[in-house]
Amino acid sequence: MSTTITFVRGDITDQHVDAIVNAANSSLLGGGGVDGAIHRRGGPEILEACRALRASHYGKGLPTGRAVATTAGRLHSEWVIHTVGPVWSATEDRSDLLASCYRESLRVADELGARTVAFPAISTGVYRWPMEDAARIAVETVRAAETAVEEVRFVLFDEPAYAVFAAHAG
């Protein structure tokens, strides 16, 4: 079975999907950008679940490239899959870590039984990953992934990001 990839311009917290992927920071305790929006809109249940993960399995935080799921709180989904993207570097190729965010999120989605998953453009905000390269890595990684997820929806906040990602639709 192949995964359908769609591109949407909008707010990831408005998506009605089984799982929303959060571009989290390693602390799992909220932050800015997508992370802050998901925590604000999802409510305190997400933060409580993240605190429990920190207390049990991830005392030092979630490593870059890894993914873990929590409740979605008040969002229109069942789960939030938190993944920590790499900070872009001009001197070190961290592409494998960015690709790992997508692979690991899909692996977690499969474990949960999620069939529809919404992704943001991981690492393109404060982590400064160039949009064109991030889009290429994201789409190629999802296309190559062996997953039972039926639809991967890339949700891009603004028109320039949407245009870059949508150019990889073909």
C-alpha positions as CSV (number, residue, x, y, z in Angstrom):
1,M,0.0,0.0,0.0
2,S,1.3,3.4,-0.8
3,T,1.0,6.5,1.3
4,T,-0.8,9.5,-0.2
5,I,1.2,12.7,0.4
6,T,-0.8,16.0,0.5
7,F,0.2,19.6,1.0
8,V,-2.0,22.1,2.9
9,R,-1.4,25.7,3.7
10,G,-2.8,26.3,7.2
11,D,-2.4,25.9,10.9
12,I,-1.4,22.4,12.0
13,T,-3.4,22.7,15.2
14,D,-6.6,22.8,13.1
15,Q,-6.0,19.5,11.3
16,H,-8.4,16.6,11.8
17,V,-6.0,13.6,11.7
18,D,-5.1,10.7,13.8
19,A,-1.7,12.2,14.8
20,I,-0.1,15.6,14.6
21,V,3.7,15.8,14.6
22,N,5.2,18.4,16.9
23,A,8.5,20.0,16.0
24,A,9.5,19.8,19.7
25,N,12.6,20.9,21.5
26,S,14.5,18.2,23.5
27,S,13.0,19.3,26.8
28,L,9.5,18.3,25.6
29,L,8.1,21.1,27.8
30,G,6.9,23.4,25.1
31,G,8.6,26.3,23.3
32,G,8.0,28.6,20.4
33,G,6.7,28.1,16.9
34,V,4.8,24.9,16.2
35,D,5.7,23.5,19.6
36,G,4.2,26.4,21.4
37,A,1.1,26.5,19.3
38,I,0.5,22.7,19.8
39,H,0.9,23.1,23.6
40,R,-1.3,26.2,23.8
41,R,-4.1,24.7,21.6
42,G,-3.9,21.2,23.0
43,G,-4.1,22.3,26.6
44,P,-2.4,21.2,29.8
45,E,-2.9,17.5,29.1
46,I,0.0,17.5,26.6
47,L,2.4,19.2,29.0
48,E,1.4,16.7,31.7
49,A,2.1,13.8,29.4
50,C,5.5,15.3,28.4
51,R,6.4,15.8,32.1
52,A,5.6,12.1,32.7
53,L,7.9,11.1,29.8
54,R,10.7,13.3,31.2
55,A,10.2,11.7,34.7
56,S,10.3,8.1,33.3
57,H,12.2,7.6,30.0
58,Y,13.6,10.9,28.9
59,G,15.2,12.5,32.0
60,K,17.8,14.2,29.8
61,G,15.3,15.1,27.1
62,L,14.3,13.5,23.8
63,P,17.4,13.0,21.5
64,T,17.5,14.8,18.1
65,G,15.9,12.6,15.4
66,R,13.8,10.5,17.8
67,A,10.1,10.6,18.3
68,V,7.6,9.8,21.1
69,A,3.8,10.1,21.4
70,T,1.5,11.7,23.9
71,T,-2.2,12.5,24.1
72,A,-3.3,15.3,21.8
73,G,-5.4,17.0,24.5
74,R,-7.9,19.3,23.0
75,L,-6.6,19.1,19.4
76,H,-8.6,17.4,16.7
77,S,-6.5,14.3,16.8
78,E,-5.8,11.4,19.0
79,W,-2.1,11.8,19.5
80,V,0.8,14.2,19.2
81,I,4.0,12.7,18.0
82,H,6.9,14.8,19.3
83,T,10.1,14.8,17.4
84,V,13.3,16.9,17.8
85,G,14.7,18.3,14.6
86,P,18.3,19.2,14.2
87,V,19.6,22.8,14.1
88,W,20.9,23.5,10.6
89,S,24.7,23.9,10.2
90,A,26.7,25.2,7.3
91,T,29.7,23.2,8.4
92,E,28.2,19.8,9.3
93,D,25.7,17.7,7.3
94,R,22.8,16.8,9.7
95,S,20.4,15.7,6.9
96,D,20.3,12.1,8.4
97,L,19.0,13.5,11.6
98,L,16.3,15.5,9.8
99,A,15.3,12.4,7.8
100,S,15.2,10.4,11.0
101,C,12.5,12.8,12.5
102,Y,10.2,11.8,9.7
103,R,11.1,8.0,9.7
104,E,10.8,7.8,13.5
105,S,7.5,9.8,13.6
106,L,6.1,7.3,11.0
107,R,7.4,4.4,13.0
108,V,5.6,5.7,16.1
109,A,2.4,6.4,14.1
110,D,2.5,2.8,12.9
111,E,2.9,1.6,16.5
112,L,-0.2,3.7,17.5
113,G,-2.2,2.5,14.5
114,A,-2.5,6.1,13.1
115,R,-3.6,6.2,9.5
116,T,-3.5,10.0,8.9
117,V,-0.5,12.1,10.1
118,A,0.1,15.8,9.8
119,F,3.7,17.1,9.7
120,P,5.0,20.6,10.0
121,A,8.2,21.7,8.1
122,I,10.5,20.4,10.8
123,S,13.6,22.5,11.7
124,T,12.8,25.3,9.3
125,G,11.8,27.9,12.0
126,V,14.2,28.9,14.7
127,Y,16.5,25.9,13.8
128,R,17.0,27.7,10.4
129,W,17.1,24.7,8.1
130,P,16.8,26.1,4.5
131,M,13.2,25.4,3.3
132,E,14.1,23.9,-0.1
133,D,16.5,21.4,1.4
134,A,14.0,20.6,4.3
135,A,11.2,20.0,1.8
136,R,13.3,17.7,-0.3
137,I,14.4,15.6,2.7
138,A,10.9,15.5,4.1
139,V,9.2,14.4,1.0
140,E,11.9,11.9,-0.1
141,T,12.0,10.4,3.3
142,V,8.2,9.9,3.6
143,R,8.0,8.5,0.0
144,A,10.7,5.9,0.9
145,A,9.3,5.0,4.3
146,E,7.7,1.6,4.8
147,T,4.6,2.6,6.7
148,A,0.9,1.7,7.1
149,V,0.1,5.4,7.3
150,E,-2.4,6.1,4.5
151,E,-2.0,9.9,4.3
152,V,0.8,12.1,5.2
153,R,-0.2,15.7,5.2
154,F,2.4,18.4,5.2
155,V,0.8,21.5,6.8
156,L,2.7,24.6,5.9
157,F,2.0,27.9,7.7
158,D,2.6,30.4,5.0
159,E,2.4,30.6,1.2
160,P,6.2,30.5,0.5
161,A,6.7,27.3,2.6
162,Y,3.6,25.8,0.9
163,A,5.0,26.6,-2.6
164,V,8.4,25.0,-1.8
165,F,6.9,21.8,-0.4
166,A,4.2,21.5,-3.1
167,A,6.9,21.8,-5.8
168,H,8.0,18.3,-4.5
169,A,4.6,16.8,-5.2
170,G,5.5,15.3,-8.5
